[in-house]
């Protein structure tokens, strides 16, 4: 028989000879017994096959299956040569080399036991086996289990060689009793991530990359990787657990805020220590807010964290017209006390700079009252878009196909009323709307507009009142809605943990900061073509934002195209609302030959093209309620002077909680998960829903009883029905049950 043994007839079972290259193959040949015609017996014939060390046979196909005709698993000649003269420095290096050779040939090898060398403090001898070695030993009684183990005899071991100070490979049995796998993804051990791949997962997690993209990146970086998505999830859980270090979720969150240099405040229930409100500001947001505190837009977004609590975003506006979010808060309830606590924290950030000139919110009474309490001097406006959305929601259907006063006509009349330049125009547009509604019998809609919006809140959204004070052209919360979308595009999940939420905010803010710097720098160095030929702008060009120059350019165009042609009055809205010369003032300037507008005619907001704080002429040295701050230590004093006042206050509170023995550091518990996130329905919606339920038939029953037999209480509210309602419901259910039983008997 030749060295490259080819099997043509019959089937072979192999048995390796230890520490040699010879294999003893037993070939079973059918022979007839003497004297018995048809009886067949099996005769074993031993043959010795020599396998070359330098060029071992790759794969020998022995039979059509892995079992012979007696059900015994076949043992195949070795198809991988593990013999080597290489000395490995560590046992791990040896194992990696053996494992890689196995992977290349379709085998998953793993480490088993090892004998330590106590004198050297190293592994003296370590065994390496096939992952299909051993037998299934399951004690499961209910769950169906299986195993890929088939008693594979493959075994190598690495032995420490003291003379060479390294490990060498020794072969005990390098054959398998199964074919190599065509897909290593079927082997759990092969699917494990290697150390360098684990490190890459950790880095990509820090960039908030989703697991699918992480797996794709790993496979691009390491083409031989056979991991699945489950391996990425397991690695992420392992990394998260290692980062916890036994800390509670709130401790992990606080550590993350401190590591990133955030200013934050936490308020918990004094009895249960359950966290109620969280307010945090990033260093970037703190700098932007102190540079541009003139406009404050507040709005809440939902479905961002695993506690189902609203995330309140506080948004500012730069002189270039770009918006930025600078602070966030998580509130357990949207009540006036919570909003007041939040706005007080925002106010502390502005201890020595301008206070907000304009605040824009929705018509949420708790927030409206809190704003009036904390910032009484600010021009508080309501979002016009949300007001119109509410009107549309309640009354668009009632117009139907009315041809006398269409919904589109009402919409155009409403926006004319909202943009009224003066009170006379406002009353004129209001009377027209009311007359039209009364003519078509929409008295309820008329009453809704008057009582709900115009009587009490016209000063907060009609132009003639909102533009009488500084608002810098802001009258909606659309900027906050855009920031919600930008944040959620990075978030990619509705159940983020608090520390992950901070990471997502950091990534979104980093992108935002680059855009802000670009616009501020562009306003300094770029001259727009339509601004270059206007002599009036020579002194302010490059010293105010391009947004400001555009407003002036449009006002000049409005002066020539509208006001002079139709002999309209100016209205002074640009001057009173934005602090920029309006049409009547620009007309006087343009009449003077070669007149150049002085920089002092522009509001300081539009002249701000950097991130330095917008300070008052004087400075305030004392804290707002920061009593008892000890500055006796020279080092503490030097550090405190370099920090902003709000950061000093936040740090001082935490230091006092840590050092004061009478008041130990609070152990905040994580917020409770909010189950009722939809809120209590309005009375009108509740009545419509109850009426609809009373009229519709039972969905999962053939019972046809009285329609008003049972009224179900609201599902998404804290309403508890009276005993009469409960009794009525129980009696109705009994009747349905009896009716079903009667039908069954009739069958």
Secondary structure, DSSP 8 states (H G I E B T S, - for coil): --SS----SS-EEEEE-TTSSEEEEEEEEEEE-TT-SS-EEEEEEEEEEE--SSS-------SSSSB-TTS-B------S-------BSSHHHHHHHHHHHHHHTT--EEEEEEEEETTTTEEEEEEEEETT-S------SSS-----------EEEEEEETTTTEEEEEEEE---SS---S-GGG-HHHHS--HHHHHHHHHHHHTT--HHHHHHHHHHH-TT----HHHHHHHHHHHHHHHHTT--HHHHHHHHHHHHT-EEEEEE-TTT-BEEEEEEE-HHHHHHHHH--SEEEEEEE-S-BTT--EEEEEEEE-TTS-EEEEEEEEESS--HHHHHHHHHHHHHTTTTB---SEEEE-S-HHHHHHHHHH-TTSEEEE-HHHHHHHHHHHHHHHHTT-SSS-HHHHHHHHHHHHT-SSHHHHHHHHHHHHHHHHHTT-HHHHHHIIIIIIHHHGGGTSHHHHTTS--TT--SSHHHHHHHHHHHHHH--SSB-HHHHHHHHHHHHHHHHHHHHHHHHHHHH---HHHHT-GGGTTTTTTS-HHHHHHHHHHHHHIIIIIHHHT-----HHHHHHSS--HHHHHHHHHSTT----GGGS-HHHH--S-S--B-SS---S-SS-TT----SHHHHHHHHHS-HHHHHHHHHHHHHHH-SSS-----B--------S----HHHHHHHHHHHHHS--SS------TTS-----SSS-----HHHHHHHHHHHHHHHHHHHHHHHH-
